[in-house]
Amino acid sequence: MRRWFYRNKGEKKTDKTLAEHLEKLKKASGDFEQYVVETNHGSFVLSYYDPLIDKKTLSEQVIAPLKLAGNTNWNEAAEVIWTAESQYMQDKDRILDHLARGYIFIRRHNGENSGWLCPAKVEHEREINVPEVEFSVAGPQESFVEGLDTNLFLIRKRLPVAELQVEKMRVGTTTQTDVAIIYLKGVVNEENLQTVRQRLQDVTYDHIQDTNQLAQMIQDKTLTLFPQFVNTERPDRVAAILVEGKIAFISEGSPEAVTAPATLLEFFSSLEDYYLPWYVATFIRFLRFGAVAFSILATPIYVAVLTYHYEMIPKDLLATLVASRSNIPFPPVIEALFLEFTIELLREAGARLPSKVGQTIGIVGGIVIGQASVEAGLTSNILLIVVALAALASFTTPVYQMGNTIRILRFPFILATAFMGLIGLAVTLMFTVIHLMKLTSLGRPYLEPFFPLRLTDWKDAVLRLPFSFFKDRPQYTRPKRRFRGPQKHKRQGQKSPDIDEFYQ
């Protein structure tokens, strides 16, 4: 366990007793308290950080029992105290570490370097609410909170099996943040598990505040726009991913879990797809793929066609385009960048302002600015429609991190088409595909099941076929148990037996 207290290089090493160290800590920190309880067998000193301690637990389960049991000696102190998990400890560094995590330290008033540690951490957690980022109409309506134990409870409630394993460690040289690695024993690939475990242990950053920080620190490549792990606030999504043989980790104080390894298509899959009929879910999934392609390519194609490729415009549409751009003094690329940056400003302002004000700014600002820019001759009304539809299409991505990638990815395509037309679009698209082919997540191919080609994984990645097709887990996770269970699966199209036929 790493120490939470560090000496400066020029500081002289001193061998202080624990009592002296606690007294120095009380003088240096205004929220550190030491309370003396008098008994027939001497005085007990209670040391604790006041903001971290539940006052009711302190008074009713620690101080009151010590005072009522007047004949209590030092060896019987742990039996008198009513708090659970009290432990006797002599290691000074571990005692100081527990004090910083909401424990009360009880020692005799004679300068000893040992005593009893009692947990009394105050719980200030918000209630379990409806998911806000990954909201769905169908399915469970619970999301993670900032408490690690509560989040583990939400996962175990959905996977009440002994194979569900939780490994805890502390990450961050200063904060010593509790991090839990979650996996399904007997299903998870040991190589993937060891990779996650080793990368988290190798993190040497001092301040760990959120799970997203850890995801950025342990991902395969940092110089990429594409997220390599899936961040989710839904416990049901984590449970479903663990059953597939993947790994999740979550930290104290974070309302999101991170799952790995991940593929590109996984970011366009919503857990709501599995709560809807398979044909509806498949249609919606293809709708997302089309919306993402339109969001990235619509504006660049507009710039390329109007700048270099007039002959591609139909005659009936050409007159409308010429009329809409007759009073525009800027080339198409300046016009497109102006509108794209305007949309991004409105989106960012709506996200940072209070909810009611943000909605008003997004709606009213978009209408007013769009109408005013068209009337002022800064942009054409056709491009305004294209940019608005592209911005609307980008919101269909279920995972927020991939939505940010799509927002940024449009600008290199716009600049490339402004310089080289559709050739620039093809070259930029080629480089993007090559980059995705080289990208990995925990060493697993990021572009699976397209590269390498695995047709068996299409049933749940590209399509969403009926559950009767899901006999085995995805191949790219390399699970220990390939098949989901020994039960027999009904063939597609096979009629379910009637009640009379079932008992024959």
C-alpha positions as CSV (number, residue, x, y, z in Angstrom):
1,M,0.0,0.0,0.0
2,R,1.4,3.4,-1.0
3,R,1.9,6.0,1.8
4,W,-0.3,9.0,1.7
5,F,2.3,11.2,3.5
6,Y,5.5,12.2,1.8
7,R,8.6,14.0,3.0
8,N,10.3,16.7,1.0
9,K,13.8,15.8,-0.2
10,G,15.4,18.4,2.0
11,E,13.5,17.5,5.1
12,K,15.3,15.6,7.9
13,K,13.9,12.2,8.7
14,T,12.6,12.0,12.2
15,D,11.2,9.0,14.1
16,K,8.2,10.4,15.8
17,T,5.7,8.5,17.8
18,L,2.2,8.2,16.6
19,A,0.9,10.5,19.4
20,E,3.4,13.2,18.4
21,H,2.4,12.8,14.8
22,L,-1.3,13.1,15.7
23,E,-0.7,16.2,17.8
24,K,1.2,17.8,14.9
25,L,-1.6,16.9,12.6
26,K,-4.1,18.6,14.9
27,K,-2.1,21.8,14.9
28,A,-1.7,21.8,11.1
29,S,-5.2,20.8,10.1
30,G,-8.2,22.7,11.4
31,D,-10.7,19.8,10.8
32,F,-8.7,17.2,12.7
33,E,-10.0,16.5,16.2
34,Q,-8.8,14.6,19.2
35,Y,-11.5,13.8,21.9
36,V,-10.6,12.5,25.3
37,V,-12.9,10.0,27.1
38,E,-12.3,9.4,30.8
39,T,-12.9,5.9,32.3
40,N,-12.0,4.1,35.5
41,H,-9.0,2.5,33.7
42,G,-7.6,5.7,32.3
43,S,-8.3,8.0,29.4
44,F,-9.0,7.0,25.8
45,V,-8.1,9.5,23.0
46,L,-10.3,9.5,19.9
47,S,-8.7,10.9,16.8
48,Y,-10.6,11.6,13.6
49,Y,-11.3,14.0,10.8
50,D,-14.4,15.9,11.7
51,P,-15.9,16.3,8.1
52,L,-15.5,12.5,7.4
53,I,-17.2,11.2,10.5
54,D,-20.8,10.5,11.1
55,K,-21.5,12.4,14.4
56,K,-24.3,10.0,15.3
57,T,-22.0,7.0,15.0
58,L,-19.4,8.7,17.0
59,S,-21.6,9.7,19.9
60,E,-23.9,6.6,20.1
61,Q,-21.6,3.8,19.1
62,V,-18.2,4.9,20.3
63,I,-18.3,7.6,23.0
64,A,-21.5,6.4,24.8
65,P,-20.4,2.7,25.2
66,L,-17.0,3.7,26.5
67,K,-18.5,6.0,29.1
68,L,-21.3,3.6,30.2
69,A,-18.9,0.7,30.6
70,G,-16.9,2.3,33.4
71,N,-14.9,-0.8,34.3
72,T,-13.8,-1.4,30.7
73,N,-10.0,-2.0,30.4
74,W,-8.0,-1.5,27.3
75,N,-8.1,-5.1,26.1
76,E,-11.9,-5.1,26.2
77,A,-12.4,-1.8,24.3
78,A,-13.1,-3.5,21.0
79,E,-15.9,-5.5,22.6
80,V,-17.6,-2.5,24.1
81,I,-17.6,-0.4,21.0
82,W,-20.8,-1.0,18.9
83,T,-19.4,-0.3,15.5
84,A,-18.7,-3.2,13.2
85,E,-15.3,-4.2,11.7
86,S,-13.2,-2.6,14.5
87,Q,-9.6,-3.7,14.2
88,Y,-6.5,-3.4,16.2
89,M,-3.6,-1.8,14.3
90,Q,0.1,-0.9,15.0
91,D,1.3,0.3,11.6
92,K,1.5,4.1,11.8
93,D,1.2,4.7,8.0
94,R,-1.9,2.4,7.8
95,I,-3.5,4.2,10.8
96,L,-3.0,7.6,9.1
97,D,-4.4,6.2,5.9
98,H,-7.5,4.9,7.6
99,L,-8.1,8.2,9.4
100,A,-8.1,10.0,6.0
101,R,-10.9,7.5,4.9
102,G,-13.4,8.1,7.6
103,Y,-12.1,6.0,10.6
104,I,-11.9,6.8,14.3
105,F,-8.7,5.9,16.0
106,I,-8.9,5.0,19.7
107,R,-5.7,4.9,21.8
108,R,-4.6,5.1,25.4
109,H,-3.5,8.5,26.7
110,N,0.1,7.5,27.2
111,G,1.6,7.9,23.8
112,E,1.4,4.4,22.5
113,N,1.8,3.7,18.8
114,S,-1.2,1.3,18.5
115,G,-4.9,1.3,19.0
116,W,-8.3,0.4,17.7
117,L,-9.7,1.7,14.3
118,C,-13.5,2.0,14.0
119,P,-15.3,2.8,10.7
120,A,-17.6,5.8,11.0
121,K,-17.6,7.3,7.5
122,V,-20.4,9.7,6.8
123,E,-22.3,8.9,3.6
124,H,-23.2,11.8,1.4
125,E,-24.5,10.1,-1.7
126,R,-27.2,11.2,-4.1
127,E,-30.1,8.8,-4.7
128,I,-30.1,6.4,-7.6
129,N,-31.7,8.3,-10.5
130,V,-32.8,7.7,-14.1
131,P,-29.9,7.7,-16.6
132,E,-29.4,11.2,-18.1
133,V,-26.8,10.6,-20.8
134,E,-27.9,7.1,-21.8
135,F,-31.6,7.4,-21.3
136,S,-33.8,4.8,-22.8
137,V,-37.6,4.4,-23.0
138,A,-37.6,0.6,-22.4
139,G,-35.6,-1.3,-19.9
140,P,-34.3,-0.6,-16.3
141,Q,-34.1,3.1,-15.2
142,E,-31.2,3.1,-12.8
143,S,-27.8,4.7,-13.2
144,F,-24.5,4.7,-11.2
145,V,-23.8,7.2,-8.4
146,E,-20.6,8.5,-6.9
147,G,-20.3,5.7,-4.3
148,L,-18.3,2.7,-5.2
149,D,-20.1,0.3,-2.8
150,T,-23.5,1.4,-4.2
151,N,-22.3,0.9,-7.8
152,L,-21.0,-2.6,-6.9
153,F,-24.4,-3.4,-5.4
154,L,-26.2,-2.4,-8.6
155,I,-24.0,-4.7,-10.6
156,R,-24.2,-7.7,-8.2
157,K,-28.0,-7.2,-8.1
158,R,-28.0,-8.1,-11.8
159,L,-25.4,-10.8,-11.6
160,P,-26.0,-12.7,-8.3
161,V,-23.4,-15.4,-9.0
162,A,-20.3,-16.5,-7.2
163,E,-18.3,-16.2,-10.4
164,L,-18.6,-12.4,-10.3
165,Q,-15.2,-11.3,-9.0
166,V,-14.2,-7.8,-7.7
167,E,-10.6,-6.8,-7.3
168,K,-9.9,-3.6,-5.4
169,M,-6.7,-1.5,-5.6
170,R,-5.7,2.0,-4.9
171,V,-4.5,4.3,-7.7
172,G,-3.1,7.8,-7.5
173,T,0.0,8.6,-5.5
174,T,-1.7,11.3,-3.5
175,T,-5.5,10.6,-3.6
176,Q,-5.1,6.9,-3.2
177,T,-8.5,6.4,-5.0
178,D,-10.2,3.1,-4.6
179,V,-10.7,1.3,-8.0
180,A,-12.6,-1.9,-8.5
181,I,-11.9,-4.3,-11.4
182,I,-15.0,-6.4,-12.2
183,Y,-15.1,-9.6,-14.3
184,L,-16.8,-13.0,-14.5
185,K,-14.4,-15.7,-13.5
186,G,-14.4,-18.7,-15.8
187,V,-15.6,-16.5,-18.7
188,V,-13.1,-13.6,-18.9
189,N,-9.9,-13.9,-20.9
190,E,-7.0,-14.0,-18.5
191,E,-4.7,-12.1,-20.9
192,N,-7.2,-9.2,-21.1
193,L,-7.6,-9.2,-17.3
194,Q,-3.9,-9.2,-16.6
195,T,-3.5,-6.3,-19.1
196,V,-6.0,-4.2,-17.3
197,R,-4.7,-5.1,-13.9
198,Q,-1.1,-4.3,-14.9
199,R,-1.9,-1.0,-16.6
200,L,-3.9,0.3,-13.6
201,Q,-1.1,-0.7,-11.2
202,D,1.4,1.2,-13.4
203,V,-0.5,4.5,-13.2
204,T,1.7,6.9,-11.3
205,Y,-0.4,10.1,-11.6
206,D,-1.0,11.8,-8.3
207,H,-4.7,12.8,-8.6
208,I,-7.3,10.4,-9.8
209,Q,-10.8,11.9,-9.8
210,D,-12.9,9.9,-12.2
211,T,-12.9,6.7,-14.1
212,N,-12.6,8.6,-17.4
213,Q,-9.1,9.7,-16.3
214,L,-8.0,6.1,-15.9
215,A,-9.5,5.1,-19.2
216,Q,-7.3,7.8,-21.0
217,M,-4.2,6.7,-19.0
218,I,-4.4,3.0,-19.8
219,Q,-5.7,3.0,-23.4
220,D,-3.6,1.5,-26.2
221,K,-3.0,4.8,-28.1
222,T,-3.5,8.3,-26.8
223,L,-2.9,10.2,-30.1
224,T,-6.3,9.3,-31.6
225,L,-9.8,10.8,-31.8
226,F,-11.5,7.5,-31.3
227,P,-12.3,6.3,-27.8
228,Q,-11.0,2.8,-27.1
229,F,-13.1,2.0,-24.1
230,V,-16.8,2.3,-23.6
231,N,-18.0,4.6,-20.8
232,T,-21.4,3.9,-19.4
233,E,-23.6,5.0,-16.5
234,R,-26.0,2.0,-16.8
235,P,-25.5,-1.0,-14.5
236,D,-27.5,-3.2,-16.8
237,R,-25.1,-2.5,-19.7
238,V,-22.1,-3.4,-17.5
239,A,-23.8,-6.7,-16.5
240,A,-24.5,-7.6,-20.1
241,I,-20.9,-6.8,-21.1
242,L,-19.4,-8.8,-18.3
243,V,-21.4,-11.9,-19.4
244,E,-19.8,-11.5,-22.8
245,G,-16.4,-12.0,-21.2
246,K,-15.3,-8.4,-21.0
247,I,-13.9,-6.5,-18.1
248,A,-15.2,-3.4,-16.3
249,F,-13.6,-1.0,-13.8
250,I,-15.0,1.8,-11.8
251,S,-13.5,4.2,-9.2
252,E,-14.7,5.8,-6.0
253,G,-16.4,9.2,-6.7
254,S,-17.2,8.4,-10.4
255,P,-20.8,7.8,-11.7
256,E,-19.5,5.9,-14.8
257,A,-17.9,2.5,-15.4
258,V,-15.5,1.7,-18.2
259,T,-15.7,-1.6,-20.1
260,A,-13.0,-3.2,-22.3
261,P,-12.1,-4.3,-24.8
262,A,-14.3,-2.4,-27.2
263,T,-14.9,-2.2,-31.0
264,L,-16.0,0.6,-33.2
265,L,-19.5,-0.8,-33.7
266,E,-20.1,-1.1,-30.0
267,F,-20.3,2.6,-29.7
268,F,-23.3,2.7,-32.0
269,S,-25.1,-0.1,-30.0
270,S,-27.6,0.8,-27.3
271,L,-28.8,-1.6,-24.6
272,E,-32.3,-0.6,-25.6
273,D,-31.8,-2.6,-28.8
274,Y,-32.1,-5.8,-26.7
275,Y,-35.4,-4.6,-25.0
276,L,-37.1,-4.1,-28.4
277,P,-38.1,-6.7,-31.0
278,W,-35.2,-7.7,-33.2
279,Y,-36.5,-6.3,-36.4
280,V,-37.1,-2.9,-34.8
281,A,-33.7,-2.9,-33.1
282,T,-32.0,-3.8,-36.4
283,F,-33.8,-1.0,-38.3
284,I,-32.8,1.5,-35.6
285,R,-29.2,0.3,-35.6
286,F,-29.0,0.8,-39.4
287,L,-30.6,4.2,-38.9
288,R,-27.8,5.1,-36.6
289,F,-25.1,4.0,-39.0
290,G,-26.7,6.1,-41.8
291,A,-27.1,9.1,-39.5
292,V,-23.4,9.0,-38.4
293,A,-22.3,8.7,-42.1
294,F,-24.5,11.7,-43.0
295,S,-23.3,13.7,-40.1
296,I,-19.6,13.3,-41.1
297,L,-19.9,13.5,-44.9
298,A,-22.9,15.8,-45.7
299,T,-21.2,19.2,-45.2
300,P,-17.9,18.1,-46.9
301,I,-19.7,16.8,-49.9
302,Y,-21.6,20.1,-50.2
303,V,-18.3,22.0,-50.1
304,A,-16.7,19.7,-52.7
305,V,-19.5,19.7,-55.1
306,L,-20.0,23.5,-55.1
307,T,-16.3,24.2,-55.3
308,Y,-15.1,21.7,-57.9
309,H,-17.8,19.5,-59.2
310,Y,-20.7,21.6,-60.6
311,E,-21.4,18.9,-63.3
312,M,-22.6,16.5,-60.6
313,I,-25.5,18.8,-59.7
314,P,-28.8,18.0,-61.4
315,K,-30.2,20.8,-63.6
316,D,-33.4,21.2,-61.6
317,L,-31.4,21.6,-58.4
318,L,-28.7,23.8,-59.9
319,A,-31.0,26.8,-60.4
320,T,-32.0,26.6,-56.7
321,L,-28.4,26.5,-55.6
322,V,-27.4,29.4,-57.7
323,A,-30.3,31.5,-56.4
324,S,-29.5,30.6,-52.8
325,R,-25.8,31.6,-53.2
326,S,-26.3,34.6,-55.4
327,N,-25.8,37.1,-52.6
328,I,-23.1,35.1,-50.6
329,P,-19.7,36.8,-50.7
330,F,-17.8,33.9,-49.2
331,P,-16.6,30.6,-50.8
332,P,-18.5,27.5,-49.7
333,V,-15.7,26.4,-47.2
334,I,-15.9,29.7,-45.2
335,E,-19.7,29.5,-45.2
336,A,-19.6,25.9,-44.0
337,L,-17.1,26.5,-41.3
338,F,-19.0,29.5,-40.0
339,L,-22.2,27.5,-39.6
340,E,-20.4,24.5,-38.1
341,F,-18.7,26.6,-35.5
342,T,-22.0,28.4,-34.8
343,I,-23.7,25.0,-34.2
344,E,-20.8,23.9,-31.9
345,L,-21.0,27.2,-29.9
346,L,-24.8,26.7,-29.4
347,R,-24.3,23.1,-28.4
348,E,-21.5,23.9,-25.9
349,A,-23.5,26.9,-24.4
350,G,-26.6,24.7,-24.0
351,A,-24.6,22.0,-22.2
352,R,-22.9,24.4,-19.8
353,L,-25.8,26.6,-18.9
354,P,-28.6,25.5,-16.5
355,S,-31.0,23.1,-18.1
356,K,-33.9,25.4,-18.6
357,V,-31.8,28.3,-19.9
358,G,-29.7,25.9,-22.0
359,Q,-32.7,24.6,-23.8
360,T,-33.9,28.1,-24.5
361,I,-30.5,29.2,-25.8
362,G,-30.3,26.1,-28.1
363,I,-33.7,26.5,-29.6
364,V,-34.1,30.3,-29.8
365,G,-30.4,30.9,-30.6
366,G,-30.4,28.4,-33.4
367,I,-33.5,29.9,-35.0
368,V,-32.5,33.5,-34.6
369,I,-28.9,33.1,-35.7
370,G,-29.8,30.9,-38.6
371,Q,-32.5,33.1,-39.9
372,A,-30.4,36.3,-39.4
373,S,-27.3,34.8,-41.2
374,V,-29.5,33.8,-44.2
375,E,-31.1,37.2,-44.4
376,A,-27.8,39.0,-44.0
377,G,-26.3,37.0,-46.9
378,L,-23.6,35.2,-44.9
379,T,-24.9,31.7,-45.6
380,S,-27.3,30.0,-47.9
381,N,-30.5,28.5,-46.7
382,I,-29.6,25.1,-48.3
383,L,-26.4,24.8,-46.4
384,L,-28.2,25.8,-43.2
385,I,-30.5,22.9,-43.7
386,V,-27.6,20.5,-44.3
387,V,-25.6,21.6,-41.3
388,A,-28.7,21.4,-39.0
389,L,-29.5,17.9,-40.2
390,A,-25.9,16.8,-39.7
391,A,-25.9,18.2,-36.2
392,L,-29.2,16.4,-35.5
393,A,-27.8,13.2,-36.9
394,S,-24.8,13.3,-34.6
395,F,-27.1,13.0,-31.5
396,T,-28.2,9.5,-32.5
397,T,-24.9,8.1,-31.2
398,P,-25.7,6.2,-27.9
399,V,-22.2,6.7,-26.4
400,Y,-21.3,10.3,-25.6
401,Q,-17.6,9.9,-26.2
402,M,-18.1,8.8,-29.8
403,G,-20.5,11.7,-30.3
404,N,-17.6,14.1,-29.5
405,T,-15.4,12.2,-32.0
406,I,-18.0,12.7,-34.8
407,R,-18.2,16.4,-34.0
408,I,-14.4,16.9,-34.4
409,L,-14.1,14.5,-37.4
410,R,-16.2,16.7,-39.7
411,F,-13.7,19.6,-39.8
412,P,-10.7,17.6,-41.4
413,F,-13.1,16.3,-44.0
414,I,-14.4,19.9,-44.7
415,L,-10.8,21.3,-45.1
416,A,-9.7,18.3,-47.3
417,T,-12.7,18.8,-49.7
418,A,-12.0,22.5,-49.8
419,F,-8.5,21.9,-51.2
420,M,-9.0,18.8,-53.3
421,G,-12.7,18.2,-53.8
422,L,-14.0,14.7,-53.7
423,I,-10.4,13.4,-54.1
424,G,-9.6,15.0,-50.8
425,L,-12.7,13.4,-49.3
426,A,-11.6,9.9,-50.6
427,V,-8.0,10.4,-49.3
428,T,-9.2,11.6,-45.8
429,L,-11.6,8.7,-45.7
430,M,-8.9,6.2,-46.7
431,F,-6.5,7.5,-44.0
432,T,-9.3,7.3,-41.4
433,V,-10.0,3.6,-42.3
434,I,-6.3,2.7,-42.2
435,H,-6.0,4.4,-38.8
436,L,-9.0,2.3,-37.6
437,M,-7.5,-0.9,-38.9
438,K,-4.3,-0.2,-36.9
439,L,-6.2,0.8,-33.7
440,T,-6.6,-1.8,-30.9
441,S,-8.3,-2.0,-27.6
442,L,-6.4,-4.0,-25.0
443,G,-4.6,-5.4,-28.0
444,R,-7.8,-6.6,-29.7
445,P,-8.8,-5.4,-33.2
446,Y,-10.8,-2.2,-33.0
447,L,-12.5,-2.7,-36.4
448,E,-13.8,-6.2,-35.7
449,P,-15.9,-7.9,-37.2
450,F,-14.9,-6.1,-40.5
451,F,-11.2,-6.4,-39.9
452,P,-10.4,-9.2,-39.3
453,L,-13.6,-10.5,-41.0
454,R,-15.7,-12.6,-38.6
455,L,-19.1,-13.2,-40.0
456,T,-20.3,-15.0,-36.8
457,D,-20.0,-11.7,-34.9
458,W,-22.2,-9.8,-37.3
459,K,-25.3,-11.2,-35.7
460,D,-24.9,-8.9,-32.7
461,A,-22.5,-6.1,-34.0
462,V,-23.9,-5.1,-37.4
463,L,-27.3,-6.7,-37.0
464,R,-29.4,-7.5,-34.0
465,L,-30.8,-11.0,-34.8
466,P,-33.2,-12.9,-32.5
467,F,-31.9,-14.3,-29.2
468,S,-32.0,-17.8,-30.7
469,F,-28.9,-16.9,-32.7
470,F,-26.9,-15.9,-29.7
471,K,-25.6,-19.3,-28.7
472,D,-22.0,-18.2,-28.3
473,R,-20.1,-15.2,-27.1
474,P,-18.3,-12.7,-29.3
475,Q,-15.0,-14.1,-30.7
476,Y,-12.8,-11.0,-30.3
477,T,-13.0,-11.1,-26.5
478,R,-11.5,-14.6,-26.5
479,P,-13.7,-15.9,-23.6
480,K,-12.8,-19.1,-21.7
481,R,-16.4,-20.4,-22.2
482,R,-17.4,-19.8,-25.8
483,F,-21.0,-21.0,-25.4
484,R,-23.5,-19.2,-23.2
485,G,-25.1,-22.3,-21.7
486,P,-25.9,-25.9,-22.2
487,Q,-29.6,-25.3,-22.9
488,K,-31.0,-26.2,-26.3
489,H,-31.9,-23.3,-28.5
490,K,-35.0,-23.3,-30.7
491,R,-34.2,-22.9,-34.4
492,Q,-35.3,-19.7,-36.1
493,G,-38.8,-20.2,-37.4
494,Q,-39.5,-23.2,-35.3
495,K,-42.9,-23.1,-33.6
496,S,-43.0,-23.2,-29.8
497,P,-44.9,-26.3,-28.5
498,D,-48.4,-26.0,-27.2
499,I,-49.2,-27.0,-23.6
500,D,-50.6,-30.4,-24.7
501,E,-47.5,-31.1,-26.9
502,F,-45.2,-30.0,-24.1
503,Y,-46.4,-32.6,-21.6
504,Q,-46.5,-35.5,-24.1
